[in-house]
Amino acid sequence: MIGSRWRKIFRDLWRYKVRTIIVVISIAAGVSGVGTVAHMYTLMSHDLEQSYAAVLPASATLYTDDSFDDEMVRAVRRLPAVADAEGRRSILLRFRTRSDRPWQVIELFVLPDDGETRISKVRPEEVFEPDPKSWPPGDWPPPRRTIVLERTSLLVGYLGLSQARLGDEITVETADGRLRQVRLSGLAYDFARMLATFTGRAYGYVDRETLEWLGGAPGYNQLYLLADNRTDAASVRQVADQVRSHMERAGVRVARVDVARPGELPLQNYFQAITVVLGSLGVLALFLSVLLVTNTIAALLIQQTRQIGVMKAIGARPRQIVVIYAMYALVFGVLALPLALPASRAVTKAFVDFLAYFLNFKTGTFTTPAAVIGLQIGMALLTPVLAALAPVIHAARLTVREAIAGWSAERRRRGDRASSNESKPSAPPGASRFMALLPSPIILALRNSLRRRARLALTITTLMLATAIVISVLSVRRSLFETLEVILAASQHDIQVTLVRPHRVAQVERIAQQTPGVAAVESWGSDLAYRLRPDGSEGPAIIIAAPPADSLLFTPEVVEGRWLIPGEDHALIINLDVLRFEPDLRVGQNVALKIGNRTTEWQIVGVVRSLPGIPIMYTGQPYLAQITSTVGQTREIRVVTVASDPATQQCVATTLRDALEQAGVSVAVAQTRTEEREQAATLVNIIISFLLTMAILLATVGGLGLAGTLSLNIIERTREIGVMRAIGASNTALHRIVISEGVAISVASAMIGTLLAMPLGCLLSNAVGLAFLNIPLNYHFALDSAALWMVASVAIGMVASLLPAHAASGLTVRDALAYDG
């Protein structure tokens, strides 16, 4: 009996090869999609943490006002609970790639003479994959009077390094104002540092002699600590305080102490958001694959109803019928595995490489975890069986008479529908007139689609969900950019100029107003602030900006609380990105800030939305000037140009920078509105590329489901096709009928999916906004994208119909009429 069962299964698989191929591909697509999501989730949630731990990130970093030497580092290493310590020095300088390019900021770090860092390890980048010809393996450690760039510096377009090649020279302005030509000798990979794409500055690595040649002081101004107990934040804080006390007793002033959160990645919030979206899309991919399998197994059982009746007539029990078709479904899963496993691995590898390129991480040797392989094997074997249970049990419960009678009735229906002389139930007059306007292939395609309503419903559901997800993602894309535009609209300046040190407001504004192309100028106060947390630790450096009380260039959107009242002291506004670093902050809460060497108390009175990725706090200008002793001085001006096009902004920025420099006012950076938009759009593009990739995967699954449905329809209508052939139907006519059916189903699904995309897009927009920006997005339905997708759905319907149409046209009259399926 076992041999007979397997012979029947393999005979049917071979006899209906097209159906077998479509079903196997459909299952493989669903299994591959879920496997891809699970694999990426594993990499993002586990392997990245291990990669980060491998660089031995500093438990704490101490920043000093005074230089210290190797003897101090060795003394710190001998302190209790200190596992290791390493001195570093960094310096902020200006650079440009060509004389016609604007000056930009680069932060240079001194590496040990042998290039071997002990903590927060920096490693040479062997090949920069996007353009290995431009950046083959360079020199390591950095040779004398050369710079090794951190690789993400090449990704920030306005820095001008994206077109740089190994061996090119850049111009660096030294600390005392001299210009040096410095060769780019290679690339470095620094996983522990915040991405250049987020900070907007370049990173570089040099040796000690090169730093001194560029005007830097000898010695170190940063101390990286590695605590014995790196998993407990309180223990790390005690060690950091102990080291701080030791250094200050030795005469080294410590400006601030940053204590890392144990095990937290530099972009932990974004990685968590990505994994949440991955999980959601994985559930959708699984649901679509189950729909595909249920559809195909149900169609198979309908086709073999007579065989079930015959088997029951010769003594087969319902349990035996269930086992046979469960085995049938199991074979589909077994055949799908060789396709699903390598496809999932290839898609995962491509997508992880894409994320690694933008988010600056490496996963080491790319392997597929056993748990992911086990998940895919389990899905491939169990999902078809479970999806087939309901229709199989229903078919197994049929009596012999019901099974054979059902088959005969179906045969009669198929033959009757093939005959053009068959009388039809009368349709409403309006519907009849409408149908009369349609071409015959369209009318026949619509009738064919409606004969298997359950199958049609499953197919439409699959395509509808795929359509809804794609349009929702495109709506999220539009919402992200619309939200970005709203945020940018809060600032009406065209150029933001940050000075190296404070200068008199009257002098700076006079120079700016005399610069050609400048329409208006506004002086701001600004500095760096560090929150003193209740546990005694210091938060990261956050910009605190102070606009004029009557500012006309800044009208932010307040999402909670209120904006500043002119003349009030101690009032503090935070933006949403501050909450990523300090999630416990609330409106009405008092907070201690360290600005320079002074600690002051503030009260949070409001929360605003500003450019993503940049934590900023705001306060009144007079009060900040009083605290920082810069009354009548400014370190930042915001300028409005006569025209707001990118070319004018860049021209005025260059002219203004030169005018300030000639007057002895050192400019740290002059950033145009276009550059601000580009920096903010980097994160948006990463999110959108990620979502679109997953949406395309789901749309592919839906297209395969349509192809499977059409193939099964062709198989069921084999004798009908024979009759059509016998009365003169050509290959072209058969192609038109099948393709029309595919396009009709695809377009109908797209129309329903578009309606579903309206609320789904709003939900997804809110979820993405909360995950990445801490606030729901300004939702905008992508109507133009929905129209384009409608056109794309026609193409999907046509492509999905090609194989079934070819199968239909390949049937001869003899073979079709002899068919006994």
MIMAR-719554 format. One record per residue (C-alpha): x negated, y, z; residue in one letter. Coordinates in steps of 0.25 Angstrom, whole numbers, plus 5000, padded with zeros to 4 digits. Layout:
// MIMAR-719554
XYZA
...
END
This chain:
// MIMAR-719554
500050005000M
498950095003I
498350074989G
499650104983S
499750234990R
498450284986W
498650234972R
499850314971K
499250444977I
498050444968F
498850404956R
499750524958D
498550614961L
497950574948W
499250584940R
499550724944Y
498150774943K
498550924942V
499450914954R
498350854962T
497350954958I
498351074962I
498751014975V
497250984979V
496851124975I
497951184983S
497551104995I
496151134993A
496451284992A
497251285005G
496151205013V
495051285007S
495751415011G
495951365025V
494551315026G
493951445021T
494651515032V
494251425042A
492751425038H
492751575037M
493351585051Y
492351485057T
491151565051L
491751695056M
492051655070S
490951555073H
489751555063D
489651705064L
489551705079E
488451605078Q
487751685067S
487851805076Y
487351735088A
486151685079A
485651835078V
485551845093L
486351975094P
485952065105A
486752055118S
486452205120A
485752315114T
485152435121L
484952565114Y
483852655119T
483552805118D
482052775121D
481152675113S
480652555120F
479552455116D
479252305116D
478852305130E
480252345135M
480852235126V
479952135133R
480352185146A
481852175143V
481652035139R
481151995153R
482352045160L
483351945166P
484451895157A
483851955144V
483651845134A
482951935124D
482752085120A
482252155107E
481952295104G
482452365091R
482452505086R
483352575076S
483452705070I
484452775061L
483952845048L
484452895035R
484152825022F
484652835007R
484352744996T
484152854985R
483952994985S
485353024980D
486052934990R
486552995004P
485752965017W
486352845025Q
485952795039V
485152675041I
484852615055E
483452545055L
483052435065F
481652395069V
481352255068L
480152175074P
478952165066D
479252015063D
480652055060G
481151945070E
482252005079T
482651935091R
483951985094I
485052025084S
484251965074K
483952035061V
483651945049R
483151965035P
484251945025E
483651855015E
484651885003V
485751985002F
486751894995E
487552004988P
486352044980D
485151954982P
484352014971K
484352154977S
484052094991W
483151964990P
482451925003P
481652045008G
480552075018D
480652035033W
480252095042P
480452235036P
479052275030P
478452405034R
479252535029R
480452455024T
481852425028I
482652295029V
484152325027L
485252255035E
486052195024R
487352255027T
486752395024S
486852355009L
488352345010L
488652485014V
488752555000G
488552695004Y
487252665011L
486652644997G
485952515000L
486952424992S
486052444980Q
484752434987A
483752324983R
482652264990L
481452354989G
482252484987D
481852604995E
482752695003I
482452835009T
482452835024V
482452965032E
481552955044T
481852995058A
481053125056D
481753155042G
480653095033R
481053015021L
480452875019R
480652775008Q
480852635013V
480952505006R
482052405008L
481352275011S
482552185014G
483852155021L
484152105035A
485352035041Y
485752095055D
487052025059F
487052085073A
487152225067R
488452295063M
488552295048L
488052415040A
489452415033T
490052445046F
489052545052T
488852615038G
487352625040R
486152545035A
485252455044Y
483852425041G
482652355048Y
481252405048V
479952375056D
479352465067R
478352535058E
479452575048T
480352625058L
479252715063E
478952755049W
480452805048L
480352885060G
480852785071G
480252785085A
479452665089P
479952565099G
481452515101Y
482752585104N
483652465105Q
483552335113L
484252205109Y
484552115121L
484851975122L
485451925135A
485351795141D
486851785142N
487351835129R
488751785130T
489151875142D
489352025140A
489252065154A
487951985156S
487352055143V
487752185149R
487052165162Q
485752125154V
485952245145A
486052335158D
484852275164Q
484052295152V
484552445151R
484152465165S
482752405163H
482452495150M
482952625157E
482052595169R
480952585159A
481252725153G
482052675141V
483452745140R
484552655135V
485552725127A
486552615126R
486752465128V
487652385118D
488052245123V
488552155113A
489852075115R
489351925116P
489551855103G
490251965096E
489851985081L
489552135076P
490952125068L
491652035078Q
492952105076N
492952095061Y
492551945061F
493751915071Q
494651995061A
494151915049I
494351775057T
495851815060V
496151845046V
495451725042L
496351635051G
497551705046S
497251685031L
496851535035G
498251505040V
498851565027L
497951485019A
498251355026L
499751385025F
499651405010L
498951275008S
499951205016V
501051265007L
500251214995L
500151075000V
501551065004T
502051114990N
501251014982T
501550894991I
503050924991A
502950934976A
502250804975L
503350734984L
504450794975I
503750734963Q
503650594969Q
504950584975T
505350474966R
504050394970Q
504450414984I
505750354981G
505150234974V
504150204985M
505350214996K
506150114987A
505050014987I
504950025002G
504050145006A
504350205019R
504350355022P
503150345030R
502350275018Q
502850385009I
502350495019V
501050425020V
500850415004I
501150565002Y
500350605014A
499150535008M
499450604995Y
499350735002A
498050685009L
497450654996V
497750794991F
496950855003G
495850755001V
495650804987L
495750944991A
494650935001L
493450934991P
494051064985L
494351134998A
493051115006L
492051174996P
493051284992A
493251325006S
491751325008R
491451404996A
492551514999V
492051525013T
490651545009K
491051654999A
491851725009F
490951715021V
489851765012D
490751885008F
490951915023L
489551895027A
489151995016Y
490052105022F
490052065037L
488552035037N
488551895043F
487851765040K
488351625043T
487151545040G
487251415033T
488651405028F
489351285032T
490751235033T
491051195048P
491551055050A
492851115057A
493151195044V
492951065035I
493850985045G
494951095044L
494951085029Q
494950935029I
496050925039G
496851035031M
496650965017A
497050825023L
498150865033L
498750985026T
499250915013P
499750795022V
500550895032L
501050975021A
501550855014A
502250795026L
503550865025A
503850835010P
503350695012V
504150665023I
505350725016H
505050635004A
504850515012A
506150525019R
506950515005L
507750395002T
507450314990V
508650364983R
508350514987E
506950504982A
507350444968I
508550524967A
507750654970G
506750614960W
507850584949S
508550714952A
507250784951E
506950724938R
508250764932R
508050904937R
506750914930R
507350854917G
508550944918D
507751064920R
506851034908A
508151034899S
508551164893S
509951114891N
510151094906E
511251174912S
510851264923K
511651324935P
512151464931S
511251574936A
511751714940P
511951794928P
510951894932G
509951784934A
510251724921S
510051854914R
508751874921F
508251734917M
508651754903A
507651874902L
506451784906L
505651704897P
505951554897S
504651504903P
504951604915I
506351544917I
505851404916L
504651434926A
505651494936L
506551374935R
505351284937N
504851364949S
506251354956L
506451204955R
505451174967R
505951274976R
505151224988A
503851214980R
504151344974L
504351404988A
503051344993L
502251394981T
502851534982I
502551534997T
501051504995T
500951614984L
501751714991M
500851705004L
499651714995A
500251834988T
500651895002A
499251875007I
498551934995V
499352054995I
499352075010S
497752075009V
497852174998L
498752255007S
497752245018V
496752295009R
497552415005R
497952445020S
496452435024L
496052545014F
497252625016E
496952625031T
495552655028L
495952775020E
496952825032V
495752815041I
494852885032L
495852995030A
495753025044A
494453085041S
494453195031Q
492953215030H
492153175017D
490753165024I
490353135038Q
488953185042V
488253125054T
487053195059L
485753135066V
485953225078R
486853345082P
486753475075H
487453615076R
488853605071V
488653745065A
487453705057Q
487953575052V
489353635048E
488653755041R
487753655032I
488953565029A
489853685025Q
488753735016Q
488653605009T
489253604995P
490553514994G
490853525009V
492253575012A
492353555027A
491453515038V
491753465052E
490853435064S
491053315073W
490353265085G
489853125086S
489053035094D
488952885098L
489652835111A
489552705118Y
490752655127R
490352615141L
491252495143R
491852455157P
490852335158D
489652435157G
489252395143S
489152505131E
489952485119G
489352505105P
489052645099A
490352715094I
490352845087I
491052955095I
491553065085A
492053205089A
492853275078P
493253425080P
494553455087A
495053515075D
494553415065S
495253415052L
494353305046L
494853195056F
496253145059T
496153005063P
497352905065E
497652885079V
498152745082V
498252755097E
498252875107G
497953015101R
496853095095W
495953195102L
496453325108I
495553445105P
494753485118G
494953355126E
493753285132D
493553135135H
494553095124A
494152985115L
494752925102I
494252785097I
494452725084N
494952585082L
493552525079D
493052565093V
494052465098L
493352355091R
492152385100F
492852425112E
494252355112P
494652385126D
494752535123L
496152595124R
496852735123V
496752805136G
495552725141Q
494352795147N
493052755141V
491552785144A
490652825133L
489152845132K
488752955123I
487252975123G
486852965137N
488153015143R
489352935147T
490752995147T
492152955149E
493252965138W
494652925137Q
495152855124I
496352935119V
496552875105G
496252775095V
496052815080V
495852735067R
494552765059S
493652695049L
493552545052P
492252495058G
491752625064I
492052645079P
492252795082I
492752875095M
493153015094Y
493253125104T
493253285105G
492053355099Q
491853455110P
491753345121Y
490853255113L
489953375110A
489853405125Q
489553255128I
488453245118T
487953385120S
488153425105T
489053545107V
488953625094G
488253515087Q
488753395078T
488253265073R
489353245063E
490053325052I
491253285043R
491353355030V
492453375019V
491953385005T
492653464994V
492953334987A
493153204993S
492653114982D
491453014985P
490453094976A
490753224983T
490653164997Q
489353104994Q
488753224987C
489153324998V
488653225009A
487253225002T
487253375001T
487653395015L
486653295021R
485553365013D
485953495018A
486053455033L
484653385032E
484053515026Q
484553585038A
483953495047G
485253415051V
484953265050S
486053185044V
486253045049A
487353005039V
488353075029A
489452985026Q
490453015015T
491952975016R
491752875005T
490652805013E
491552805025E
492652735016R
491652635011E
491152595024Q
492552575030A
492952505017A
491852395019T
492652335031L
493952345023V
493352275010N
492852165019I
494152135025I
494852145011I
493852055004S
494051955015F
495651955015L
495651955000L
494751834999T
495751755008M
496951805001A
496351764987I
496151624994L
497651614998L
498051664984A
497251554978T
497951454986V
499351504982G
498951504967G
498551354969L
499851324975G
500551384963L
499751304954A
500051184962G
501551214961T
501551234946L
500751104944S
501751024952L
502951094945N
502251044932I
502150904937I
503550894941E
504050954928R
503250864919T
504450794912R
505050934911E
503850984903I
503950864894G
505350894891V
504851034888M
503750984879R
504750894872A
505551014868I
504451094863G
503851164875A
502351214871S
501151224880N
501351374880T
502751364885A
502351264896L
501251364901H
502251474901R
503251404910I
502151354920V
501451484920I
502751564922S
503151474933E
501751504940G
501851654938V
503351654943A
502951584956I
501751674958S
502451804955V
503651764964A
502651724975S
501951854973A
503151934974M
503651874987I
502151874992G
502152024990T
503352044999L
502751965009L
501452035008A
502052165013M
502252125028P
501052025027L
500152135022G
500552225034C
500252115044L
498952075038L
498552225037S
498852245051N
498052115055A
496852165047V
496952305052G
496952255067L
495852155064A
494852245057F
495352385061L
496052375074N
497352435068I
498352395058P
498152445044L
498952555037N
499752445029Y
499852475014H
500552365005F
499652344993A
500752354982L
499752374971D
499052244975S
500352174976A
500652214961A
499252164957L
499552034965W
500852014957M
499952014944V
498951924951A
500151824954S
500451814940V
499051774937A
499051674949I
500351614943G
499751594929M
498351544934V
499051444944A
499951394932S
498851364922L
498551224927L
499951184928P
500351244915A
499151174908H
499651044915A
501051064909A
500651094895S
499750974895G
500950874897L
501350804884T
502850774882V
502550624883R
501850634897D
502850734902A
504050654899L
503350524904A
503050594917Y
503650524929D
503250614941G
END
